[in-house]
Amino acid sequence: MPKKNHGHEKELYHLKYKICVSGAAETGHCVPGTLEKAEELGRLIAEHNMILVTGATTGLPYWAAKGAKEAGGIVIGFSPATSKLEHSTVYRLPLDYHDLIVYTGFDYAGRNLLLTRAADAVVILCGRMGTLNEFTIAFEDKKPQGILTGTGGMADMIPEIIEKARRGSKNIIFSSDPTDLLDKVIGLIQSEEKESKRS
């Protein structure tokens, strides 16, 4: 029978990192090529043996889910709806490319809170008001965030928002390349883990 680990012994296993991809559900305003970048992010998350978490919605999170599933990854969605039926008929959201959908029943604002809290880091590309909401929740929680620049929408407005808010940009990194961005986000998560073990 395996020994129980209560934090006093060497770790027996490591939980997989959970990366939230946040972005526009309606992508008409996004820079051309952003859908492909979302799909690439999903694939990269899967190839790094991490779990993708999304808002179980259309647009960029959906394309990220597609990329992750096609690469053999695990995808968990957080729905604003109370049930599978409400998810598909009232909210008109997709069910495919996910292994598990959590029906929060908290509409979009409550869903966004649970979604970002469930993740170890948030990656943002393009986006509208909902994406900004997810960014500010993660910002207040001091959660690592990666902003994929050059994708349009909120992703390209965040540097100015941070500057005008005068709250600093700790735990936020920027890159226009999905591979580079994800590598840096992983580095942020690992740095935080090392800090927490020292304290």
Protein Blocks (a to p, Z undefined) as FASTA:
>chain_A
ZZddehjaccfbdcdddddddddfblklpcehklmmmmmmmmmmmmnopacddehighjl
lmmmmmmmmnopacddddfbfbfklmmmmnopafehiabdcdeknajmlmmmmmmmmpmb
dcdeebifklmmmmmmmmmnopacdddehkbpjllmmmmmmmmnonojehiacdfbfklm
mmmmmmmmmmmmmmmmmZZ
